[in-house]
Amino acid sequence: MLLIKNGYVKTMAGADVENGCVLIGDDGKIASVGADITCDGAEIIDAGGRLVTPGCVDAHCHIGVHNSAVRWEGMDVNERSDPLTPQMRAIDGINPIDETFELAIKHGVTAACTGPGSANVIGGSFAAIKLVGKRVDNMIIKDPVAMKCAFGENPKGAYGQAGAKAPVTRMAVAAMLRNMLFKAKKYSEDKDAGKEPAFDMKLEAMIPVIKKEIPLKAHAHRADDIFTAIRIAKEFDVDLTLDHCTDGELIADELAKEGYPAFVGPSFGGKSKVELLHKSFTTPGALYRAGVPVSIITDAPVTPLEYLTMCAGLAVSAGMPYEEAWKAITINPANQTGIGDRVGSLETGKDGDVVIWNDDPLKVIGTAAYITVVDGKIAYRE
């Protein structure tokens, strides 16, 4: 057992606990959170008054699929042979030995949703994983967790311009996604009716989307693309997350009416394409104030995963409430990706993923963890 004591505990599930404790059992689950906890035989970590939080969660990145050595061998992130590849699975491309995992753990990020990039209209399924381990099979929190689809510049340009392989317009992107959803819906209905359609690996992969077991994970920066994603999700009655949502601040009132989660980012860095014209750290706060469920993402390696807390801190400096920024990198992404029963807050029964910080990383940029605990075991110690 592991007992963390004498910390300022930010549970993300209620009030903070000054001079608080977190007890993790031998099963790696949180046994108790509160003040003045004692446990005979437990290994004790004295936090020394430091900030103690749940491990941070990134709702959208490409860690392990897009490796740190950015050469051809490291580019497993996009299967550029076909614009429709729902049968691709993130877990078959994740390399847990990549150095980015250690860097993320050092900076308090303990879980992430990772998967294919945005070259294809449908790229494949994302997985939610812990960021400690040598074998991805042992790191999975949930798989699949979402089905990646993409709108706008990336799928339009991945296969060339006019006269090349489709899609080359936004209309074609939407039409190709619709066609796949139509086929998947019919395929699923036929299977449920006992008609035994001929096996189709692509359509099999889409069944969890059709049955609302996982959402479409929509890469969409521009306002019109965001609305197209919503339009199609409504047409087929499927769940949806709005990933990147760069123009979100411009349409916050409309998005608030819809209620879909917005995964905002990467907001750090330059505006590398036209769709990023309105990229700003004011967006998370503006969406929160409008009533949109918000998470902050890195899209790593676009922004390295170890800078997730920095992005939250910059959102605070741009007007997002401090407590909401913490939620946007812990409990919000956990709940909005369907893994909130395991991670995202310090509550009895959840995984023992805890970070003891040297300083508050939302206030002191570049702050690393003093100690990071994953599943009740020390994964990093300063």
C-alpha positions in Angstrom: 0.0 0.0 0.0 1.1 3.6 -0.6 0.1 6.6 1.6 0.7 10.1 0.3 0.4 12.5 3.2 0.9 16.2 4.0 -0.1 17.5 0.5 -2.5 20.1 -0.8 -4.9 17.6 -2.5 -6.9 18.8 -5.5 -9.3 15.9 -5.9 -11.2 17.2 -9.0 -14.2 15.6 -7.4 -15.2 18.2 -4.8 -13.4 20.5 -2.4 -9.6 20.6 -2.2 -8.1 19.0 1.0 -5.5 21.1 2.7 -2.9 19.0 4.5 -4.6 16.0 2.8 -3.8 12.3 2.2 -4.3 9.8 -0.5 -4.1 6.1 0.3 -3.7 3.6 -2.5 -4.3 -0.1 -1.9 -2.2 -3.1 -3.0 -4.6 -3.5 -6.0 -3.4 -0.1 -7.3 -6.8 1.5 -6.6 -7.4 4.6 -4.4 -8.6 3.3 -1.0 -9.2 6.7 0.7 -8.8 10.4 0.2 -9.0 12.9 3.1 -7.2 14.3 6.1 -5.3 12.4 8.8 -5.4 9.0 7.1 -3.2 6.3 8.7 -2.4 2.8 7.5 0.0 0.4 9.2 2.5 -1.1 6.9 2.0 1.3 4.0 4.9 2.9 2.2 4.7 6.6 3.1 5.4 9.6 0.8 5.6 12.9 2.6 4.4 15.5 0.0 5.9 18.3 2.1 3.0 20.6 1.5 3.2 20.2 -2.3 0.3 20.3 -4.7 -1.2 16.8 -5.2 -3.5 16.1 -8.2 -4.8 13.3 -10.3 -2.7 12.3 -13.2 -3.4 14.5 -16.2 -5.3 13.2 -19.2 -5.0 14.2 -22.9 -8.1 13.5 -24.9 -6.4 13.8 -28.3 -2.8 13.1 -29.2 -0.7 10.7 -31.3 1.8 9.5 -28.8 3.5 6.3 -29.7 2.0 6.3 -33.2 3.9 9.4 -34.3 7.3 8.7 -32.8 9.8 11.3 -31.6 12.2 10.4 -34.5 10.2 12.2 -37.2 11.5 10.3 -40.2 9.7 7.9 -42.5 10.0 5.0 -40.0 8.4 7.1 -37.3 5.4 8.1 -39.4 2.9 5.3 -38.6 0.2 7.9 -37.9 -1.5 8.1 -41.3 -2.3 5.1 -43.6 -2.0 7.1 -46.8 -3.2 4.2 -49.1 -6.9 4.8 -48.9 -8.9 7.8 -47.5 -11.3 5.4 -45.7 -9.5 3.1 -43.2 -11.8 2.5 -40.2 -10.2 -0.9 -39.8 -6.9 0.6 -38.6 -6.4 0.3 -34.9 -4.1 2.6 -32.8 -2.9 -0.3 -30.7 -1.2 -1.9 -33.7 0.9 1.2 -34.2 1.8 2.3 -30.7 5.5 2.1 -29.7 5.6 2.5 -25.9 9.4 2.5 -25.9 9.4 6.0 -27.5 11.0 8.6 -25.2 7.9 10.8 -25.3 6.2 8.4 -22.8 8.9 9.1 -20.2 8.7 12.8 -20.8 4.9 12.8 -20.4 5.1 10.9 -17.1 7.8 13.3 -15.8 5.4 16.1 -16.4 2.4 14.5 -14.8 0.5 13.2 -17.8 -0.5 9.6 -17.0 -3.2 8.8 -19.5 -3.9 9.7 -23.1 -6.2 8.9 -26.0 -4.0 8.3 -29.0 -4.5 7.1 -32.5 -4.4 7.9 -36.3 -3.9 11.3 -37.8 -6.1 13.4 -40.0 -5.0 12.5 -43.6 -8.0 10.2 -44.1 -11.7 10.9 -44.1 -11.9 8.0 -41.6 -8.5 7.2 -40.1 -9.2 4.3 -37.7 -9.8 3.8 -34.0 -8.2 5.6 -31.0 -7.3 3.8 -27.8 -7.1 5.2 -24.3 -3.9 4.1 -22.6 -1.7 4.6 -19.5 1.7 6.0 -20.4 3.7 3.5 -18.4 4.7 0.1 -19.8 6.6 -1.8 -22.4 3.7 -3.6 -24.0 0.6 -1.7 -25.2 -1.7 -4.7 -24.4 -1.0 -4.1 -20.7 -1.5 -0.3 -20.9 -5.0 -0.2 -22.3 -7.7 1.6 -20.4 -10.3 1.3 -23.2 -10.0 0.2 -26.8 -11.6 1.4 -29.0 -12.4 4.7 -27.4 -13.4 6.6 -30.6 -13.3 6.5 -34.4 -11.2 9.2 -36.0 -12.7 11.1 -38.9 -11.4 14.4 -40.4 -12.7 17.4 -42.2 -11.1 20.3 -44.1 -7.6 20.9 -45.3 -5.9 17.7 -44.2 -8.1 15.0 -46.0 -8.6 17.4 -48.9 -4.8 17.6 -49.5 -3.6 14.2 -48.5 -4.1 12.6 -52.0 -3.2 15.5 -54.2 -5.2 18.3 -55.8 -7.7 18.5 -58.7 -7.8 15.5 -60.8 -6.2 13.3 -58.2 -7.7 10.7 -56.0 -10.8 11.9 -54.0 -11.4 13.8 -51.9 -10.3 17.2 -53.2 -13.2 19.2 -51.8 -15.1 19.5 -48.6 -18.2 18.2 -50.3 -16.3 15.0 -51.2 -15.1 14.6 -47.6 -18.6 14.8 -46.3 -20.0 12.5 -49.0 -17.4 9.8 -48.4 -18.1 9.8 -44.7 -21.9 9.6 -45.3 -21.4 6.8 -47.7 -19.5 4.8 -45.2 -22.0 5.5 -42.5 -24.9 4.4 -44.8 -23.2 1.2 -45.6 -22.2 0.5 -41.9 -25.8 1.2 -40.7 -27.2 -1.3 -43.3 -24.5 -3.8 -42.5 -25.2 -3.6 -38.8 -29.0 -3.9 -39.3 -28.5 -6.9 -41.5 -26.3 -8.6 -39.0 -28.8 -7.9 -36.2 -31.6 -9.4 -38.3 -29.6 -12.6 -38.9 -29.1 -11.9 -42.6 -25.3 -12.7 -42.4 -23.9 -10.2 -44.9 -20.5 -10.9 -46.5 -17.8 -10.0 -44.0 -16.4 -6.5 -44.5 -13.6 -5.5 -42.1 -14.2 -1.7 -42.6 -17.9 -2.0 -41.9 -17.2 -4.2 -38.9 -15.0 -1.5 -37.5 -17.8 1.0 -37.9 -20.4 -1.0 -35.9 -19.5 0.5 -32.5 -20.0 4.0 -34.0 -23.4 3.1 -35.4 -24.5 1.5 -32.1 -23.2 4.6 -30.2 -20.7 2.6 -28.2 -17.9 5.0 -29.3 -18.1 8.5 -30.9 -16.9 9.8 -34.1 -13.8 11.8 -33.2 -14.0 14.7 -35.6 -10.9 16.6 -36.6 -12.4 20.0 -37.5 -10.8 23.4 -37.2 -13.0 25.7 -39.3 -16.5 26.7 -38.3 -18.2 25.3 -41.4 -16.3 22.0 -40.9 -17.5 21.8 -37.3 -21.1 22.3 -38.4 -20.7 19.7 -41.1 -19.5 17.2 -38.5 -22.5 18.0 -36.3 -24.9 17.8 -39.3 -23.7 14.3 -40.2 -23.7 13.1 -36.6 -27.3 14.1 -36.3 -28.3 12.5 -39.6 -27.0 9.1 -38.5 -27.7 9.5 -34.8 -24.2 8.9 -33.7 -22.1 10.4 -30.9 -19.5 13.0 -31.7 -16.6 14.9 -30.2 -15.3 18.1 -31.8 -11.5 17.8 -31.8 -9.4 21.0 -32.3 -12.4 23.2 -32.6 -10.2 26.2 -33.5 -13.1 28.4 -34.6 -15.1 27.5 -31.5 -15.0 30.9 -30.0 -16.6 32.4 -33.1 -19.6 30.0 -32.8 -19.6 29.3 -29.1 -23.3 30.2 -28.8 -24.3 27.7 -31.5 -22.1 24.9 -30.0 -23.6 25.5 -26.6 -27.0 24.5 -28.1 -25.6 21.3 -29.4 -23.8 20.0 -26.3 -21.0 18.1 -28.0 -17.6 18.1 -26.1 -14.9 20.3 -27.5 -11.3 19.2 -27.4 -9.4 22.4 -27.9 -5.9 22.6 -29.2 -3.1 22.6 -30.1 -3.2 26.3 -29.3 0.6 26.7 -28.8 2.8 27.6 -31.7 2.4 29.1 -35.1 -0.5 29.2 -37.5 0.8 26.6 -40.0 -2.3 26.5 -42.3 -5.3 28.7 -43.3 -7.7 26.8 -40.9 -5.7 28.0 -37.9 -6.3 31.7 -38.6 -8.4 32.1 -35.4 -6.2 29.8 -33.2 -6.0 31.4 -29.7 -5.7 30.5 -26.0 -8.9 32.5 -25.5 -10.9 29.7 -27.1 -11.2 27.3 -24.1 -12.4 30.0 -21.8 -14.9 31.4 -24.3 -16.4 27.9 -24.9 -16.5 27.2 -21.1 -18.4 30.5 -20.5 -20.8 29.7 -23.3 -21.6 26.3 -21.6 -19.7 24.0 -23.9 -17.9 21.0 -22.3 -14.2 21.7 -22.8 -11.0 19.7 -22.6 -7.6 21.1 -23.5 -5.4 18.9 -25.8 -1.9 19.0 -27.2 -2.3 16.9 -30.4 1.2 15.7 -29.6 3.6 15.7 -31.2 2.3 19.0 -32.6 2.7 20.3 -29.0 4.7 17.8 -27.0 2.6 16.0 -24.4 4.7 17.2 -21.5 3.4 20.7 -22.2 -0.2 19.9 -21.5 -0.2 21.7 -18.2 1.5 24.7 -19.8 -1.3 24.9 -22.3 -3.8 24.9 -19.5 -1.9 27.6 -17.7 -1.8 29.8 -20.9 -5.6 29.3 -21.2 -5.9 30.7 -17.6 -3.8 33.7 -18.6 -6.2 34.2 -21.5 -9.3 34.2 -19.4 -10.2 30.6 -18.5 -11.0 30.2 -14.8 -8.1 28.4 -13.0 -10.3 25.6 -11.6 -11.9 25.0 -15.0 -8.5 24.7 -16.6 -7.5 22.0 -14.2 -10.7 20.2 -15.0 -9.9 20.6 -18.7 -6.8 18.4 -18.3 -8.1 15.9 -15.8 -11.8 15.0 -15.1 -13.2 16.6 -18.3 -11.2 14.6 -20.8 -11.6 11.5 -18.7 -15.4 11.8 -18.7 -15.7 13.0 -22.2 -13.7 10.0 -23.6 -15.5 7.4 -21.5 -12.7 6.6 -19.1 -13.9 8.7 -16.1 -14.6 5.6 -14.1 -10.9 4.9 -14.0 -9.0 8.2 -14.2 -9.3 12.0 -14.0 -10.0 12.5 -10.3 -8.9 11.3 -6.9 -11.8 9.2 -5.6 -12.2 5.9 -3.9 -12.1 3.0 -6.3 -10.4 4.8 -9.2 -6.9 4.0 -10.4 -4.1 5.2 -8.2 -2.7 7.8 -10.7 -1.4 10.7 -8.6 1.0 13.5 -9.2 2.9 15.4 -6.5 4.1 18.6 -8.1 7.2 20.7 -7.3 5.1 23.9 -8.1 1.7 24.5 -9.5 2.3 23.8 -13.2 -0.6 26.1 -14.3 1.2 29.0 -12.6 4.9 28.1 -13.1 5.5 27.1 -16.7 7.8 24.1 -17.1 7.1 22.6 -13.7 7.8 18.9 -13.6 6.5 16.4 -11.2 8.2 15.7 -7.9 6.7 12.2 -8.0 4.3 10.5 -10.5 2.4 7.5 -9.4 0.6 5.2 -11.9 -1.6 2.4 -10.7 -0.2 2.8 -7.2 3.4 2.4 -8.2 6.0 5.2 -8.4 6.6 5.7 -12.1 8.8 8.8 -11.8 10.7 10.3 -8.8 12.7 13.5 -9.1 
